[in-house]
Amino acid sequence: MATVELRFSALPEHVRTARLVAAAVARRAGVDEAVLDEVRLAVGEACTRAVGLHQSGGISAPVRVSLIEEEKQFSIEVGDEAPHTVPGDKTPGAHGGASDADVETEEDEMGLAVISGLVDDVEVTAGENGGLIRMSWPTTPPAALVP
């Protein structure tokens, strides 16, 4: 099992680099060329989400990305250190309107919906110490060299 780890400051300009690295490693791992755009988009969405959570929470820790090559699959894990609240634990905004937390939760759910639409095998975990999105794609073994 080969793993490439990437950590970057929670700044939007670093998301593009994470996307490019993820696509290059996915290609080398044997992910089908037709799926590489989905890999790029999903990683971009997950990293953008993590950057936003860090920035809105004032978290200076880097965003973590692990690119994991296993025997028959390629996985990407994007981790953040933002505390996540339990669903349904919302504080109502002033005057009964939507609070900033409600807007952030809606944007977060939209980002997760986009990722779920791009990746068949996705797992999201979150808690008070941060969250992790794990996305996996099947790989094809390299073709045998024919003399």
Secondary structure, DSSP 8 states (H G I E B T S, - for coil): -EEEEEEE-S-GGGHHHHHHHHHHHHHHHT--GGGHHHHHHHHHHHHHHHHHHHHHHT--S-EEEEEEE-SSEEEEEEEE------TT-----GGGS--HHHHHHHHHHHHHHHHHHH-SEEEEEEETTEEEEEEEEE---------
